[in-house]
Amino acid sequence: MIIADTGFFLALFNANDNYHQRAITVLNSLTESLITTHPVICETCYLLVSRGGGIRQECQFLIDVSEQAFQIFDLQFIHFQRMASLIQQYVELPMDYADASLVVLAEHLQHGKILTADRRDFAIYRWNAVNPFENLFLDFV
């Protein structure tokens, strides 16, 4: 499974996004399924509307969610303690709730393969404290 971040979904669902064509190409080339978290879904919906993607794109995204186009990791109560710890650790960036949920997901999956347009933060974040993320989206050739 490959972790999907908000920036990837924004690029995929907003035809005006600079990375839109790349997102389509990457999605069509994948041989593994995608997985994300509820915080990423929430953030994606908000940003699709507020950054000009629009209600139509938000609805299409939610339809894909309902059709199980990707899996959703079920955050447990113990994960919220870990996310709070991560947000404190990366306070200088700062790390947000959605990003913290993806670090927890990487720790659960035991890999950091991610699709994200966030070059800076996911180059700094480490899962299990030492392992870097592998950005399959921005590194895609």
C-alpha positions as CSV (number, residue, x, y, z in Angstrom):
1,M,0.0,0.0,0.0
2,I,1.1,3.5,-0.8
3,I,0.3,6.4,1.6
4,A,-1.7,9.3,-0.1
5,D,-1.4,12.8,1.3
6,T,-3.7,15.8,0.8
7,G,-1.4,17.4,-1.8
8,F,-1.7,14.4,-4.0
9,F,-5.5,14.3,-3.8
10,L,-5.6,18.1,-4.5
11,A,-3.5,17.6,-7.6
12,L,-5.6,14.7,-8.7
13,F,-9.0,16.3,-8.3
14,N,-8.2,19.9,-9.3
15,A,-7.5,20.2,-13.0
16,N,-6.0,23.7,-12.4
17,D,-3.4,22.3,-10.0
18,N,0.2,22.5,-11.3
19,Y,0.7,18.8,-10.6
20,H,-2.7,17.6,-12.0
21,Q,-1.3,15.8,-15.0
22,R,1.5,14.2,-13.0
23,A,-1.0,13.0,-10.4
24,I,-3.1,11.3,-13.1
25,T,0.1,9.7,-14.7
26,V,1.3,8.5,-11.3
27,L,-2.1,7.1,-10.3
28,N,-2.3,5.2,-13.6
29,S,1.2,3.7,-13.1
30,L,0.6,2.4,-9.6
31,T,0.6,-1.3,-9.0
32,E,-0.2,-1.0,-5.3
33,S,-3.4,0.3,-3.6
34,L,-3.6,3.7,-1.9
35,I,-4.3,4.2,1.8
36,T,-4.9,7.5,3.7
37,T,-6.5,8.7,7.0
38,H,-9.6,10.5,7.9
39,P,-7.7,13.7,8.8
40,V,-6.4,13.8,5.2
41,I,-9.9,13.3,3.8
42,C,-11.1,16.2,5.9
43,E,-8.2,18.5,4.9
44,T,-8.6,17.5,1.2
45,C,-12.3,18.4,1.3
46,Y,-11.6,21.8,2.9
47,L,-8.8,22.7,0.6
48,L,-10.5,21.6,-2.6
49,V,-13.2,24.2,-1.9
50,S,-11.1,26.9,-0.4
51,R,-8.3,26.8,-3.0
52,G,-10.5,27.0,-6.1
53,G,-11.1,23.3,-6.9
54,G,-14.8,23.8,-6.0
55,I,-17.7,21.9,-4.7
56,R,-17.9,19.6,-7.7
57,Q,-14.4,18.4,-7.1
58,E,-15.0,17.9,-3.4
59,C,-18.1,15.8,-4.2
60,Q,-16.2,13.7,-6.8
61,F,-13.5,13.1,-4.1
62,L,-16.2,12.0,-1.6
63,I,-17.7,9.7,-4.2
64,D,-14.3,8.1,-4.7
65,V,-14.1,7.7,-0.9
66,S,-17.6,6.1,-0.9
67,E,-16.6,3.8,-3.7
68,Q,-13.5,2.7,-1.8
69,A,-11.1,3.9,-4.4
70,F,-8.5,3.8,-1.6
71,Q,-8.3,2.4,1.9
72,I,-8.7,4.4,5.0
73,F,-6.6,3.6,8.0
74,D,-8.6,3.3,11.2
75,L,-6.9,5.5,13.8
76,Q,-7.2,4.1,17.3
77,F,-7.1,6.0,20.6
78,I,-3.4,5.1,21.2
79,H,-2.5,6.8,17.9
80,F,-3.7,10.2,19.2
81,Q,-1.1,10.1,21.9
82,R,1.6,9.4,19.3
83,M,0.3,12.2,17.0
84,A,0.4,14.7,19.9
85,S,4.0,13.6,20.5
86,L,4.9,14.1,16.9
87,I,3.2,17.5,16.7
88,Q,5.3,18.6,19.7
89,Q,8.5,17.1,18.2
90,Y,8.0,19.0,15.0
91,V,6.6,22.2,16.5
92,E,9.2,24.3,14.5
93,L,7.7,23.3,11.1
94,P,4.9,23.0,12.4
95,M,3.4,19.6,11.8
96,D,-0.4,19.5,11.5
97,Y,-2.9,16.8,12.5
98,A,-3.2,15.3,9.0
99,D,0.6,15.0,8.6
100,A,0.9,13.4,12.0
101,S,-1.7,10.9,11.1
102,L,0.4,9.9,8.1
103,V,3.5,9.4,10.1
104,V,1.5,7.1,12.4
105,L,0.2,5.3,9.3
106,A,3.8,4.8,8.0
107,E,4.8,3.4,11.4
108,H,1.9,1.0,11.3
109,L,2.7,-0.1,7.7
110,Q,6.5,-0.2,8.5
111,H,7.3,1.8,5.3
112,G,7.3,5.4,4.2
113,K,6.2,5.2,0.5
114,I,4.1,8.3,0.1
115,L,2.4,10.4,-2.6
116,T,2.7,14.0,-1.5
117,A,3.3,17.4,-3.0
118,D,4.8,18.5,0.3
119,R,8.5,18.4,-0.6
120,R,9.7,20.2,2.6
121,D,7.9,18.6,5.5
122,F,8.0,14.9,4.3
123,A,11.7,15.3,3.6
124,I,12.1,16.2,7.3
125,Y,9.6,13.9,9.0
126,R,10.8,10.5,10.1
127,W,8.7,7.5,10.9
128,N,9.8,5.4,13.9
129,A,12.0,8.4,14.6
130,V,14.8,7.5,12.1
131,N,13.3,6.3,8.8
132,P,12.8,8.8,6.0
133,F,9.7,9.0,3.7
134,E,10.1,8.0,0.0
135,N,8.1,10.5,-2.0
136,L,6.9,8.6,-5.0
137,F,4.9,11.6,-6.3
138,L,7.6,14.3,-6.6
139,D,10.3,11.7,-7.4
140,F,8.2,10.3,-10.3
141,V,10.0,10.5,-13.6
